[in-house]
């Protein structure tokens, strides 16, 4: 991350070469929605900041709006195939929280 100099040498903006965005999707099924509501309530009572709740298309739009040329969305399906396939313990990729990585 590098600062750009503004008027009188004051840093007025930041340049970011890469970003990772973790967000809770609002496109949830009933069971996942119940878990999301419970999690948000518990998080709020603990005084912790809430993660942004976005549709994947909104998260993608934010990253491209900020100038990132390449955005990769690790969808639950991709995560399941890449990291959880063939497990004996039935552990599944989470659908509630999703990740995006952006560069360039």
HURACOR-V648900 format. One line per field, one symbol per residue. ss: DSSP state (H for helix, E for strand, L for the rest). psi: psi as a letter, one per 40 degrees, with the letter a starting at -180 (. if undefined). burial: I if it has 16 or more other C-alpha atoms within 10 Angstrom, else O. A space follows every 10 residues. Layout:
# HURACOR-V648900
ss->???
psi->???
burial->???
This chain:
# HURACOR-V648900
ss->LEEEELHHHL EEEEELLEEE EEEEELLLLH HHHHHHHHHH HHHHHLLLLL LLEELHHHHH HHHHHLLLLE EEEELHHHHH HHHHLLLLLL LLLLLLEEEE EEEL
psi->hiiihahfeh heiihhdiih hhihiegiid dddddddddd dddddeeiii iihiiddddd dddddeehdh hhhgiddddd ddeeheieee hihiddhiii iii.
burial->OOOOOOOOOO OOOOOOOOOO OIIIIIOOOO OIOOOIOOOI OOOOOOOOOO OOIIIIOOII OOIIOOOIOO IOIOIIOOII OOOIOOOOOO OOIOIIIIII IIIO
